[in-house]
Amino acid sequence: MVRTVKLNDGTSVPAMGWGNMGGKEKALNSGAVALRAGIKHIDSAQIYRTEAEVMGAINAAGMKREDVYITTKVFNMPNTPKLHSQQDLRTSVKRSLSELGCIPNLLLVHNPHIPAEGQLAEFWGWLEELVEDGTLKGCSLGVSNFRPVDLEEVMRVAKIKPVVNQIEYHPYVMTHVAPLIALHKQHNIITQAYASLAPTTRHPTGGPLKPILERIAAELTKESGVEVDSSGVLLLWIMTRGGVCITSSSSEERIKKMAALEKVRDLNEAEMGEIDAAGGKVHFRQWDEHLTTDFPSPDLPSDF
Ligand SMILES: NC(=O)c1ccc[n+]([C@@H]2O[C@H](COP(=O)([O-])OP(=O)(O)OC[C@H]3O[C@@H](n4cnc5c(N)ncnc54)[C@H](OP(=O)(O)O)[C@@H]3O)[C@@H](O)[C@H]2O)c1
């Protein structure tokens, strides 16, 4: 049994996904390791060039298509450089379906700059038509790296609401994205987190969260008998908030540790409060190119 999150279109998604960014070999071999370890959700994208390896990993793991939740994302690719018409988008999506060998469970707009300037609302309508005409039968629609302004533009016209917004999310961006998370709540859009491990794997010192995460990890390990590290606590923080975490690893040992978090309880109120308080004092982002234009970062130190 894995944790799942209910989406606003009535479907459910496993709360932990394994991202197959990082090359075909990783997507195939480590993807199969992740599936065998019990992770039931693979996050891919056109731009990763690893869509074909999703089914490759499923086959290598001896599993069936229906055992796995599959996400992909549309992007401007060399063979469809501009997604400026319904036909461009149809061609792009059909290429994804052919690479994947199936209709994904979830299709995301990779970022708000994929449609032409000023065409976001119209673009969303084209995606809806692909669901309605059966090209994307049964597929949920979502967005990624959307700022409040982008989400509001889509919500003004959406007949099919985005089910998730996939963004960099961890305690060190909490203050910055607070208005966006409020909008997610208002529209029942799930926060799908990537780069969730930035505080433990990217921050130069680990910052004020380091001792807190280490202590909680040690306590959870003792209590559950499952080896939990600081990165695992960050994934539990996302899932305890009702979010979906998209993480990754090419190490079999670390993948098994991620999967084993299913046997560990959610964080309690005191643990969440302590992480929120320390995380909210710092602003540190792994991916500066996303969510920063016209959405100012808070005036907070990156460490103290
Ligand atoms: N929508 C978007 O724009 C967007 C952007 C970026 C990423 N993503 C998605 O999110 C996925 C994850 O992205 P990310 O790499 O930024 O996520 P992340 O979960 O923050 O970091 C994963 C990295 O942390 C390391 N790691 C994993 N578990 C660890 C542990 N217990 N201790 C120490 N290190 C650990 C892994 O290295 P090892 O391989 O060495 O274990 C891997 O390089 C991607 O594959 C992709 O699917 C989406």
The ligand as an ORCA input file, in Angstrom:
! r2SCAN-3c Opt
* xyz 0 1
  N       8.671     20.434    -13.494
  C       9.932     20.816    -13.521
  O      10.286     21.870    -14.053
  C      10.975     19.941    -12.864
  C      12.248     20.454    -12.587
  C      13.171     19.615    -11.975
  C      12.841     18.307    -11.647
  N      11.595     17.823    -11.939
  C      11.225     16.412    -11.635
  O      11.594     16.099    -10.321
  C      12.487     14.980    -10.296
  C      13.447     15.145     -9.146
  O      14.205     16.318     -9.350
  P      15.395     16.772     -8.432
  O      16.591     15.975     -8.816
  O      15.501     18.234     -8.502
  O      14.846     16.287     -7.032
  P      15.340     16.052     -5.566
  O      14.430     15.010     -5.069
  O      15.449     17.342     -4.830
  O      16.839     15.520     -5.663
  C      17.189     14.276     -6.164
  C      18.695     14.164     -5.987
  O      18.988     13.951     -4.615
  C      19.831     12.844     -4.446
  N      19.258     12.043     -3.350
  C      18.108     11.335     -3.349
  N      17.890     10.777     -2.128
  C      18.910     11.148     -1.359
  C      19.248     10.893     -0.010
  N      18.492     10.118      0.771
  N      20.388     11.434      0.473
  C      21.168     12.215     -0.318
  N      20.920     12.477     -1.608
  C      19.785     11.959     -2.114
  C      19.841     12.080     -5.748
  O      21.170     11.736     -6.054
  P      21.608     10.174     -6.287
  O      21.138      9.832     -7.659
  O      23.090     10.221     -6.171
  O      20.953      9.381     -5.193
  C      19.294     13.043     -6.784
  O      20.360     13.626     -7.515
  C      13.103     14.959    -11.683
  O      13.565     13.684    -12.053
  C      11.932     15.397    -12.521
  O      11.079     14.300    -12.772
  C      10.654     18.621    -12.518
*
